[in-house]
Amino acid sequence: MTDDELCAAFDSATVPDEGFHHREHIRVAFLYFARHGEAAVPRFCAALRRFAAAQGVPEKYAHGLTLDWLERVRSRAQGARYADSEQFLKGHPELFDG
């Protein structure tokens, strides 16, 4: 999925659950910071809540965990230039260590 397709599917809560794992969470978080700046955090949190509700598992949304991961992504993306989310992921393999 392209960055635009992934963001559109996430925003509309139409990305299939089986196609949205940790890697896609990180991609979308990066894209939200790149596209929405300071508004990224509340927008991402709202979209993730919609996604969890659309999947029938609203209880899976964990606000503290979400904020922690968003900060990890923000701190690495801040002040850097990446062509797309895939380049960002390649530059930060530590985001997959837990």
Biopython code that builds the backbone (N, CA, C, O; Angstrom):
import numpy as np
from Bio.PDB.StructureBuilder import StructureBuilder

atoms = [
    (1, "MET", "N", (0.837, -1.174, 0.000)),
    (1, "MET", "CA", (0.000, 0.000, 0.000)),
    (1, "MET", "C", (0.886, 1.243, 0.000)),
    (1, "MET", "O", (1.876, 1.298, 0.728)),
    (2, "THR", "N", (0.540, 2.225, -0.800)),
    (2, "THR", "CA", (1.307, 3.469, -0.798)),
    (2, "THR", "C", (1.023, 4.229, 0.484)),
    (2, "THR", "O", (0.096, 3.898, 1.222)),
    (3, "ASP", "N", (1.828, 5.253, 0.743)),
    (3, "ASP", "CA", (1.595, 6.095, 1.918)),
    (3, "ASP", "C", (0.210, 6.725, 1.873)),
    (3, "ASP", "O", (-0.506, 6.727, 2.875)),
    (4, "ASP", "N", (-0.171, 7.259, 0.716)),
    (4, "ASP", "CA", (-1.486, 7.902, 0.585)),
    (4, "ASP", "C", (-2.615, 6.907, 0.801)),
    (4, "ASP", "O", (-3.599, 7.215, 1.473)),
    (5, "GLU", "N", (-2.477, 5.719, 0.235)),
    (5, "GLU", "CA", (-3.518, 4.693, 0.396)),
    (5, "GLU", "C", (-3.630, 4.253, 1.853)),
    (5, "GLU", "O", (-4.731, 4.087, 2.378)),
    (6, "LEU", "N", (-2.488, 4.066, 2.495)),
    (6, "LEU", "CA", (-2.493, 3.640, 3.894)),
    (6, "LEU", "C", (-3.135, 4.690, 4.781)),
    (6, "LEU", "O", (-3.958, 4.360, 5.635)),
    (7, "CYS", "N", (-2.772, 5.946, 4.591)),
    (7, "CYS", "CA", (-3.363, 7.015, 5.405)),
    (7, "CYS", "C", (-4.866, 7.131, 5.169)),
    (7, "CYS", "O", (-5.634, 7.292, 6.118)),
    (8, "ALA", "N", (-5.280, 7.053, 3.933)),
    (8, "ALA", "CA", (-6.708, 7.153, 3.618)),
    (8, "ALA", "C", (-7.481, 6.006, 4.259)),
    (8, "ALA", "O", (-8.557, 6.219, 4.818)),
    (9, "ALA", "N", (-6.941, 4.797, 4.182)),
    (9, "ALA", "CA", (-7.610, 3.646, 4.781)),
    (9, "ALA", "C", (-7.637, 3.751, 6.303)),
    (9, "ALA", "O", (-8.630, 3.385, 6.932)),
    (10, "PHE", "N", (-6.558, 4.246, 6.896)),
    (10, "PHE", "CA", (-6.507, 4.422, 8.349)),
    (10, "PHE", "C", (-7.483, 5.512, 8.781)),
    (10, "PHE", "O", (-8.233, 5.333, 9.741)),
    (11, "ASP", "N", (-7.473, 6.628, 8.084)),
    (11, "ASP", "CA", (-8.370, 7.743, 8.415)),
    (11, "ASP", "C", (-9.840, 7.333, 8.364)),
    (11, "ASP", "O", (-10.649, 7.772, 9.181)),
    (12, "SER", "N", (-10.165, 6.491, 7.398)),
    (12, "SER", "CA", (-11.562, 6.076, 7.222)),
    (12, "SER", "C", (-11.882, 4.772, 7.943)),
    (12, "SER", "O", (-12.997, 4.261, 7.838)),
    (13, "ALA", "N", (-10.916, 4.237, 8.669)),
    (13, "ALA", "CA", (-11.072, 2.985, 9.423)),
    (13, "ALA", "C", (-11.468, 1.827, 8.518)),
    (13, "ALA", "O", (-12.225, 0.943, 8.920)),
    (14, "THR", "N", (-10.945, 1.838, 7.287)),
    (14, "THR", "CA", (-11.275, 0.776, 6.341)),
    (14, "THR", "C", (-10.101, -0.163, 6.059)),
    (14, "THR", "O", (-10.257, -1.131, 5.315)),
    (15, "VAL", "N", (-8.946, 0.104, 6.630)),
    (15, "VAL", "CA", (-7.824, -0.815, 6.440)),
    (15, "VAL", "C", (-8.163, -2.110, 7.182)),
    (15, "VAL", "O", (-8.580, -2.065, 8.339)),
    (16, "PRO", "N", (-7.990, -3.248, 6.536)),
    (16, "PRO", "CA", (-8.325, -4.509, 7.200)),
    (16, "PRO", "C", (-7.399, -4.765, 8.388)),
    (16, "PRO", "O", (-6.200, -4.494, 8.321)),
    (17, "ASP", "N", (-7.958, -5.281, 9.459)),
    (17, "ASP", "CA", (-7.179, -5.553, 10.673)),
    (17, "ASP", "C", (-5.974, -6.430, 10.361)),
    (17, "ASP", "O", (-4.892, -6.209, 10.905)),
    (18, "GLU", "N", (-6.146, -7.416, 9.497)),
    (18, "GLU", "CA", (-5.021, -8.302, 9.178)),
    (18, "GLU", "C", (-3.935, -7.603, 8.371)),
    (18, "GLU", "O", (-2.843, -8.147, 8.206)),
    (19, "GLY", "N", (-4.219, -6.409, 7.867)),
    (19, "GLY", "CA", (-3.224, -5.645, 7.128)),
    (19, "GLY", "C", (-2.677, -4.461, 7.899)),
    (19, "GLY", "O", (-2.014, -3.595, 7.328)),
    (20, "PHE", "N", (-2.953, -4.420, 9.206)),
    (20, "PHE", "CA", (-2.523, -3.275, 10.005)),
    (20, "PHE", "C", (-1.863, -3.762, 11.283)),
    (20, "PHE", "O", (-2.512, -3.978, 12.307)),
    (21, "HIS", "N", (-0.553, -3.927, 11.188)),
    (21, "HIS", "CA", (0.231, -4.424, 12.314)),
    (21, "HIS", "C", (1.174, -3.315, 12.802)),
    (21, "HIS", "O", (1.036, -2.152, 12.420)),
    (22, "HIS", "N", (2.120, -3.695, 13.641)),
    (22, "HIS", "CA", (3.042, -2.715, 14.228)),
    (22, "HIS", "C", (3.721, -1.863, 13.156)),
    (22, "HIS", "O", (3.830, -0.645, 13.299)),
    (23, "ARG", "N", (4.169, -2.500, 12.103)),
    (23, "ARG", "CA", (4.861, -1.793, 11.013)),
    (23, "ARG", "C", (3.977, -0.690, 10.425)),
    (23, "ARG", "O", (4.446, 0.425, 10.195)),
    (24, "GLU", "N", (2.707, -0.996, 10.185)),
    (24, "GLU", "CA", (1.781, -0.014, 9.613)),
    (24, "GLU", "C", (1.452, 1.090, 10.622)),
    (24, "GLU", "O", (1.282, 2.248, 10.240)),
    (25, "HIS", "N", (1.363, 0.740, 11.897)),
    (25, "HIS", "CA", (1.169, 1.765, 12.937)),
    (25, "HIS", "C", (2.308, 2.795, 12.865)),
    (25, "HIS", "O", (2.072, 4.003, 12.894)),
    (26, "ILE", "N", (3.539, 2.294, 12.771)),
    (26, "ILE", "CA", (4.711, 3.176, 12.725)),
    (26, "ILE", "C", (4.695, 4.015, 11.451)),
    (26, "ILE", "O", (4.970, 5.214, 11.496)),
    (27, "ARG", "N", (4.380, 3.400, 10.330)),
    (27, "ARG", "CA", (4.297, 4.151, 9.065)),
    (27, "ARG", "C", (3.292, 5.292, 9.177)),
    (27, "ARG", "O", (3.596, 6.433, 8.831)),
    (28, "VAL", "N", (2.097, 4.977, 9.661)),
    (28, "VAL", "CA", (1.051, 6.003, 9.747)),
    (28, "VAL", "C", (1.439, 7.081, 10.746)),
    (28, "VAL", "O", (1.203, 8.264, 10.499)),
    (29, "ALA", "N", (2.026, 6.694, 11.863)),
    (29, "ALA", "CA", (2.457, 7.707, 12.837)),
    (29, "ALA", "C", (3.452, 8.663, 12.194)),
    (29, "ALA", "O", (3.331, 9.879, 12.344)),
    (30, "PHE", "N", (4.433, 8.124, 11.481)),
    (30, "PHE", "CA", (5.399, 8.970, 10.781)),
    (30, "PHE", "C", (4.684, 9.902, 9.806)),
    (30, "PHE", "O", (4.959, 11.101, 9.774)),
    (31, "LEU", "N", (3.786, 9.363, 9.028)),
    (31, "LEU", "CA", (3.068, 10.171, 8.028)),
    (31, "LEU", "C", (2.222, 11.256, 8.677)),
    (31, "LEU", "O", (2.130, 12.367, 8.155)),
    (32, "TYR", "N", (1.609, 10.946, 9.803)),
    (32, "TYR", "CA", (0.818, 11.967, 10.498)),
    (32, "TYR", "C", (1.713, 13.125, 10.946)),
    (32, "TYR", "O", (1.338, 14.288, 10.796)),
    (33, "PHE", "N", (2.883, 12.817, 11.491)),
    (33, "PHE", "CA", (3.790, 13.895, 11.893)),
    (33, "PHE", "C", (4.253, 14.695, 10.687)),
    (33, "PHE", "O", (4.330, 15.922, 10.747)),
    (34, "ALA", "N", (4.559, 14.014, 9.597)),
    (34, "ALA", "CA", (5.021, 14.697, 8.385)),
    (34, "ALA", "C", (3.925, 15.580, 7.785)),
    (34, "ALA", "O", (4.214, 16.648, 7.245)),
    (35, "ARG", "N", (2.692, 15.144, 7.879)),
    (35, "ARG", "CA", (1.583, 15.845, 7.228)),
    (35, "ARG", "C", (0.818, 16.800, 8.135)),
    (35, "ARG", "O", (0.249, 17.782, 7.659)),
    (36, "HIS", "N", (0.799, 16.523, 9.440)),
    (36, "HIS", "CA", (-0.059, 17.291, 10.339)),
    (36, "HIS", "C", (0.678, 18.022, 11.452)),
    (36, "HIS", "O", (0.050, 18.727, 12.242)),
    (37, "GLY", "N", (1.982, 17.872, 11.532)),
    (37, "GLY", "CA", (2.757, 18.577, 12.548)),
    (37, "GLY", "C", (2.229, 18.364, 13.952)),
    (37, "GLY", "O", (2.021, 17.227, 14.375)),
    (38, "GLU", "N", (2.013, 19.441, 14.669)),
    (38, "GLU", "CA", (1.567, 19.377, 16.064)),
    (38, "GLU", "C", (0.190, 18.741, 16.232)),
    (38, "GLU", "O", (-0.126, 18.220, 17.302)),
    (39, "ALA", "N", (-0.618, 18.781, 15.199)),
    (39, "ALA", "CA", (-1.958, 18.177, 15.266)),
    (39, "ALA", "C", (-1.914, 16.660, 15.097)),
    (39, "ALA", "O", (-2.947, 15.997, 15.196)),
    (40, "ALA", "N", (-0.730, 16.105, 14.843)),
    (40, "ALA", "CA", (-0.606, 14.674, 14.578)),
    (40, "ALA", "C", (-1.097, 13.813, 15.739)),
    (40, "ALA", "O", (-1.799, 12.827, 15.520)),
    (41, "VAL", "N", (-0.742, 14.167, 16.950)),
    (41, "VAL", "CA", (-1.067, 13.312, 18.098)),
    (41, "VAL", "C", (-2.582, 13.174, 18.282)),
    (41, "VAL", "O", (-3.080, 12.048, 18.281)),
    (42, "PRO", "N", (-3.328, 14.256, 18.437)),
    (42, "PRO", "CA", (-4.773, 14.059, 18.617)),
    (42, "PRO", "C", (-5.445, 13.429, 17.402)),
    (42, "PRO", "O", (-6.389, 12.652, 17.553)),
    (43, "ARG", "N", (-4.978, 13.748, 16.214)),
    (43, "ARG", "CA", (-5.563, 13.159, 15.000)),
    (43, "ARG", "C", (-5.308, 11.657, 14.945)),
    (43, "ARG", "O", (-6.213, 10.879, 14.644)),
    (44, "PHE", "N", (-4.062, 11.248, 15.241)),
    (44, "PHE", "CA", (-3.727, 9.830, 15.218)),
    (44, "PHE", "C", (-4.537, 9.081, 16.275)),
    (44, "PHE", "O", (-5.106, 8.027, 15.991)),
    (45, "CYS", "N", (-4.589, 9.620, 17.481)),
    (45, "CYS", "CA", (-5.331, 8.953, 18.560)),
    (45, "CYS", "C", (-6.802, 8.774, 18.193)),
    (45, "CYS", "O", (-7.370, 7.705, 18.418)),
    (46, "ALA", "N", (-7.415, 9.802, 17.636)),
    (46, "ALA", "CA", (-8.821, 9.715, 17.233)),
    (46, "ALA", "C", (-9.008, 8.670, 16.131)),
    (46, "ALA", "O", (-9.957, 7.886, 16.163)),
    (47, "ALA", "N", (-8.106, 8.668, 15.170)),
    (47, "ALA", "CA", (-8.201, 7.706, 14.065)),
    (47, "ALA", "C", (-7.988, 6.279, 14.564)),
    (47, "ALA", "O", (-8.661, 5.359, 14.100)),
    (48, "LEU", "N", (-7.065, 6.085, 15.498)),
    (48, "LEU", "CA", (-6.818, 4.746, 16.024)),
    (48, "LEU", "C", (-8.016, 4.257, 16.838)),
    (48, "LEU", "O", (-8.357, 3.075, 16.791)),
    (49, "ARG", "N", (-8.643, 5.147, 17.570)),
    (49, "ARG", "CA", (-9.872, 4.772, 18.294)),
    (49, "ARG", "C", (-10.957, 4.343, 17.308)),
    (49, "ARG", "O", (-11.635, 3.340, 17.529)),
    (50, "ARG", "N", (-11.127, 5.107, 16.210)),
    (50, "ARG", "CA", (-12.118, 4.748, 15.185)),
    (50, "ARG", "C", (-11.802, 3.392, 14.582)),
    (50, "ARG", "O", (-12.695, 2.568, 14.383)),
    (51, "PHE", "N", (-10.525, 3.164, 14.293)),
    (51, "PHE", "CA", (-10.103, 1.898, 13.719)),
    (51, "PHE", "C", (-10.427, 0.746, 14.666)),
    (51, "PHE", "O", (-11.006, -0.254, 14.242)),
    (52, "ALA", "N", (-10.064, 0.872, 15.936)),
    (52, "ALA", "CA", (-10.337, -0.184, 16.914)),
    (52, "ALA", "C", (-11.836, -0.441, 17.030)),
    (52, "ALA", "O", (-12.266, -1.592, 17.102)),
    (53, "ALA", "N", (-12.627, 0.619, 17.050)),
    (53, "ALA", "CA", (-14.084, 0.466, 17.132)),
    (53, "ALA", "C", (-14.625, -0.216, 15.878)),
    (53, "ALA", "O", (-15.494, -1.082, 15.973)),
    (54, "ALA", "N", (-14.122, 0.163, 14.709)),
    (54, "ALA", "CA", (-14.576, -0.436, 13.457)),
    (54, "ALA", "C", (-14.237, -1.926, 13.401)),
    (54, "ALA", "O", (-14.945, -2.698, 12.754)),
    (55, "GLN", "N", (-13.166, -2.329, 14.070)),
    (55, "GLN", "CA", (-12.771, -3.731, 14.115)),
    (55, "GLN", "C", (-13.519, -4.497, 15.206)),
    (55, "GLN", "O", (-13.370, -5.712, 15.339)),
    (56, "GLY", "N", (-14.329, -3.769, 15.986)),
    (56, "GLY", "CA", (-15.095, -4.400, 17.052)),
    (56, "GLY", "C", (-14.311, -4.643, 18.319)),
    (56, "GLY", "O", (-14.718, -5.436, 19.168)),
    (57, "VAL", "N", (-13.165, -3.949, 18.455)),
    (57, "VAL", "CA", (-12.326, -4.131, 19.644)),
    (57, "VAL", "C", (-11.897, -2.778, 20.223)),
    (57, "VAL", "O", (-10.700, -2.516, 20.345)),
    (58, "PRO", "N", (-12.847, -1.923, 20.579)),
    (58, "PRO", "CA", (-12.461, -0.605, 21.090)),
    (58, "PRO", "C", (-11.608, -0.674, 22.355)),
    (58, "PRO", "O", (-10.850, 0.250, 22.649)),
    (59, "GLU", "N", (-11.731, -1.762, 23.093)),
    (59, "GLU", "CA", (-10.954, -1.917, 24.325)),
    (59, "GLU", "C", (-9.469, -2.136, 24.058)),
    (59, "GLU", "O", (-8.659, -2.032, 24.979)),
    (60, "LYS", "N", (-9.105, -2.433, 22.830)),
    (60, "LYS", "CA", (-7.687, -2.630, 22.496)),
    (60, "LYS", "C", (-6.919, -1.312, 22.403)),
    (60, "LYS", "O", (-5.688, -1.306, 22.436)),
    (61, "TYR", "N", (-7.639, -0.198, 22.288)),
    (61, "TYR", "CA", (-6.956, 1.097, 22.243)),
    (61, "TYR", "C", (-6.376, 1.391, 23.621)),
    (61, "TYR", "O", (-7.099, 1.390, 24.617)),
    (62, "ALA", "N", (-5.075, 1.642, 23.674)),
    (62, "ALA", "CA", (-4.379, 1.958, 24.930)),
    (62, "ALA", "C", (-3.730, 3.331, 24.764)),
    (62, "ALA", "O", (-2.717, 3.470, 24.078)),
    (63, "HIS", "N", (-4.316, 4.332, 25.392)),
    (63, "HIS", "CA", (-3.870, 5.704, 25.188)),
    (63, "HIS", "C", (-2.410, 5.922, 25.586)),
    (63, "HIS", "O", (-1.649, 6.522, 24.827)),
    (64, "GLY", "N", (-2.018, 5.452, 26.744)),
    (64, "GLY", "CA", (-0.635, 5.641, 27.195)),
    (64, "GLY", "C", (0.375, 4.985, 26.265)),
    (64, "GLY", "O", (1.409, 5.575, 25.951)),
    (65, "LEU", "N", (0.079, 3.769, 25.824)),
    (65, "LEU", "CA", (0.956, 3.061, 24.900)),
    (65, "LEU", "C", (1.028, 3.801, 23.562)),
    (65, "LEU", "O", (2.099, 3.921, 22.968)),
    (66, "THR", "N", (-0.104, 4.286, 23.100)),
    (66, "THR", "CA", (-0.140, 5.049, 21.852)),
    (66, "THR", "C", (0.725, 6.294, 21.954)),
    (66, "THR", "O", (1.510, 6.580, 21.049)),
    (67, "LEU", "N", (0.589, 7.041, 23.048)),
    (67, "LEU", "CA", (1.392, 8.253, 23.231)),
    (67, "LEU", "C", (2.882, 7.929, 23.297)),
    (67, "LEU", "O", (3.704, 8.671, 22.760)),
    (68, "ASP", "N", (3.228, 6.834, 23.947)),
    (68, "ASP", "CA", (4.630, 6.422, 24.038)),
    (68, "ASP", "C", (5.202, 6.162, 22.645)),
    (68, "ASP", "O", (6.284, 6.650, 22.318)),
    (69, "TRP", "N", (4.487, 5.402, 21.832)),
    (69, "TRP", "CA", (4.975, 5.103, 20.488)),
    (69, "TRP", "C", (4.996, 6.337, 19.601)),
    (69, "TRP", "O", (5.905, 6.506, 18.789)),
    (70, "LEU", "N", (4.007, 7.191, 19.751)),
    (70, "LEU", "CA", (4.011, 8.426, 18.961)),
    (70, "LEU", "C", (5.238, 9.271, 19.289)),
    (70, "LEU", "O", (5.834, 9.873, 18.396)),
    (71, "GLU", "N", (5.611, 9.318, 20.546)),
    (71, "GLU", "CA", (6.805, 10.079, 20.931)),
    (71, "GLU", "C", (8.071, 9.449, 20.357)),
    (71, "GLU", "O", (8.978, 10.162, 19.929)),
    (72, "ARG", "N", (8.135, 8.133, 20.346)),
    (72, "ARG", "CA", (9.293, 7.455, 19.749)),
    (72, "ARG", "C", (9.428, 7.831, 18.275)),
    (72, "ARG", "O", (10.525, 8.122, 17.799)),
    (73, "VAL", "N", (8.319, 7.822, 17.569)),
    (73, "VAL", "CA", (8.342, 8.166, 16.149)),
    (73, "VAL", "C", (8.659, 9.647, 15.968)),
    (73, "VAL", "O", (9.504, 10.001, 15.145)),
    (74, "ARG", "N", (7.996, 10.509, 16.722)),
    (74, "ARG", "CA", (8.220, 11.950, 16.600)),
    (74, "ARG", "C", (9.672, 12.317, 16.829)),
    (74, "ARG", "O", (10.239, 13.114, 16.082)),
    (75, "SER", "N", (10.280, 11.743, 17.855)),
    (75, "SER", "CA", (11.666, 12.097, 18.183)),
    (75, "SER", "C", (12.634, 11.697, 17.072)),
    (75, "SER", "O", (13.661, 12.348, 16.875)),
    (76, "ARG", "N", (12.313, 10.643, 16.359)),
    (76, "ARG", "CA", (13.197, 10.203, 15.278)),
    (76, "ARG", "C", (12.927, 10.948, 13.970)),
    (76, "ARG", "O", (13.836, 11.139, 13.162)),
    (77, "ALA", "N", (11.704, 11.359, 13.767)),
    (77, "ALA", "CA", (11.329, 12.040, 12.518)),
    (77, "ALA", "C", (11.652, 13.531, 12.559)),
    (77, "ALA", "O", (11.865, 14.156, 11.521)),
    (78, "GLN", "N", (11.686, 14.089, 13.757)),
    (78, "GLN", "CA", (11.874, 15.534, 13.928)),
    (78, "GLN", "C", (13.170, 16.020, 13.288)),
    (78, "GLN", "O", (14.256, 15.522, 13.586)),
    (79, "GLY", "N", (13.032, 16.985, 12.418)),
    (79, "GLY", "CA", (14.185, 17.630, 11.815)),
    (79, "GLY", "C", (14.870, 16.843, 10.709)),
    (79, "GLY", "O", (15.896, 17.276, 10.185)),
    (80, "ALA", "N", (14.322, 15.709, 10.354)),
    (80, "ALA", "CA", (14.934, 14.890, 9.300)),
    (80, "ALA", "C", (14.032, 14.880, 8.072)),
    (80, "ALA", "O", (12.842, 15.186, 8.151)),
    (81, "ARG", "N", (14.614, 14.528, 6.955)),
    (81, "ARG", "CA", (13.862, 14.440, 5.699)),
    (81, "ARG", "C", (13.873, 12.988, 5.213)),
    (81, "ARG", "O", (14.924, 12.353, 5.129)),
    (82, "TYR", "N", (12.711, 12.493, 4.903)),
    (82, "TYR", "CA", (12.572, 11.153, 4.356)),
    (82, "TYR", "C", (11.668, 11.247, 3.133)),
    (82, "TYR", "O", (10.703, 12.012, 3.118)),
    (83, "ALA", "N", (11.987, 10.466, 2.117)),
    (83, "ALA", "CA", (11.195, 10.485, 0.889)),
    (83, "ALA", "C", (9.804, 9.911, 1.119)),
    (83, "ALA", "O", (8.833, 10.346, 0.501)),
    (84, "ASP", "N", (9.717, 8.929, 2.014)),
    (84, "ASP", "CA", (8.435, 8.290, 2.298)),
    (84, "ASP", "C", (8.554, 7.498, 3.598)),
    (84, "ASP", "O", (9.608, 7.480, 4.234)),
    (85, "SER", "N", (7.460, 6.847, 3.979)),
    (85, "SER", "CA", (7.476, 6.109, 5.241)),
    (85, "SER", "C", (8.400, 4.896, 5.195)),
    (85, "SER", "O", (8.964, 4.506, 6.218)),
    (86, "GLU", "N", (8.556, 4.304, 4.026)),
    (86, "GLU", "CA", (9.457, 3.150, 3.918)),
    (86, "GLU", "C", (10.902, 3.557, 4.207)),
    (86, "GLU", "O", (11.632, 2.822, 4.872)),
    (87, "GLN", "N", (11.314, 4.710, 3.718)),
    (87, "GLN", "CA", (12.665, 5.205, 3.992)),
    (87, "GLN", "C", (12.824, 5.472, 5.490)),
    (87, "GLN", "O", (13.869, 5.169, 6.065)),
    (88, "PHE", "N", (11.797, 6.036, 6.121)),
    (88, "PHE", "CA", (11.835, 6.267, 7.562)),
    (88, "PHE", "C", (12.023, 4.944, 8.306)),
    (88, "PHE", "O", (12.866, 4.848, 9.198)),
    (89, "LEU", "N", (11.241, 3.925, 7.943)),
    (89, "LEU", "CA", (11.345, 2.628, 8.598)),
    (89, "LEU", "C", (12.749, 2.031, 8.438)),
    (89, "LEU", "O", (13.306, 1.498, 9.398)),
    (90, "LYS", "N", (13.310, 2.115, 7.255)),
    (90, "LYS", "CA", (14.652, 1.584, 7.013)),
    (90, "LYS", "C", (15.700, 2.297, 7.847)),
    (90, "LYS", "O", (16.703, 1.701, 8.239)),
    (91, "GLY", "N", (15.465, 3.573, 8.116)),
    (91, "GLY", "CA", (16.409, 4.344, 8.905)),
    (91, "GLY", "C", (16.290, 4.135, 10.402)),
    (91, "GLY", "O", (17.142, 4.593, 11.163)),
    (92, "HIS", "N", (15.235, 3.443, 10.834)),
    (92, "HIS", "CA", (15.001, 3.261, 12.272)),
    (92, "HIS", "C", (14.560, 1.848, 12.618)),
    (92, "HIS", "O", (13.443, 1.644, 13.096)),
    (93, "PRO", "N", (15.425, 0.875, 12.382)),
    (93, "PRO", "CA", (15.060, -0.515, 12.691)),
    (93, "PRO", "C", (14.819, -0.751, 14.185)),
    (93, "PRO", "O", (14.167, -1.724, 14.564)),
    (94, "GLU", "N", (15.340, 0.130, 15.022)),
    (94, "GLU", "CA", (15.134, -0.030, 16.479)),
    (94, "GLU", "C", (13.662, 0.089, 16.871)),
    (94, "GLU", "O", (13.270, -0.347, 17.954)),
    (95, "LEU", "N", (12.858, 0.670, 16.003)),
    (95, "LEU", "CA", (11.422, 0.783, 16.298)),
    (95, "LEU", "C", (10.716, -0.565, 16.245)),
    (95, "LEU", "O", (9.536, -0.665, 16.580)),
    (96, "PHE", "N", (11.431, -1.594, 15.829)),
    (96, "PHE", "CA", (10.848, -2.928, 15.747)),
    (96, "PHE", "C", (11.397, -3.857, 16.810)),
    (96, "PHE", "O", (11.112, -5.054, 16.812)),
    (97, "ASP", "N", (12.194, -3.293, 17.721)),
    (97, "ASP", "CA", (12.759, -4.084, 18.808)),
    (97, "ASP", "C", (11.877, -4.112, 20.041)),
    (97, "ASP", "O", (12.232, -4.725, 21.047)),
    (98, "GLY", "N", (10.721, -3.448, 19.969)),
    (98, "GLY", "CA", (9.817, -3.441, 21.109)),
    (98, "GLY", "C", (9.794, -2.141, 21.728)),
    (98, "GLY", "O", (9.084, -1.939, 22.713)),
]
sb = StructureBuilder()
sb.init_structure("model")
sb.init_model(0)
sb.init_chain("A")
sb.init_seg("    ")
for serial, (resi, resn, name, xyz) in enumerate(atoms, 1):
    if name == "N":
        sb.init_residue(resn, " ", resi, " ")
    sb.init_atom(name, np.array(xyz, "f"), 0.0, 1.0, " ", f" {name:<3s}", serial, name[0])
structure = sb.get_structure()
